[in-house]
Amino acid sequence: MRRATLLIFIVFMVEAVIHYNLGKKSIRNKKMNLEGIPSDVLEQFEINNPQLVINNFSLPPEKDLIKMAGIVLLFSVISGSLIKVFK
């Protein structure tokens, strides 16, 4: 079960980061975020909250990444358990 949970965690985490970047791109395209904050304010926020950026692909700030990883881990364990039960 541990291997299944690890594999599920990796797949879900990659998927979560891709969704994060898609949402971020969508916000930039609309020139404001979901709360109506102009893009220049959003950019200043991003400057003050550095992220790992590789070829326009970024990871969320550390606090958000940890929350995301926790949620993904929880659902990975649930998925791994369901796989074991129904195997």
Buried (B, 14 or more C-beta within 10 A) or exposed (E): EEEBBEBBBEEBBEEBBEEBBEEBEEBEEEEBBEEEEEBEEBEEEBEEEEBEEEEEEBBBBEEEBEEBBEEBBEBBBEBBEEBEEEE
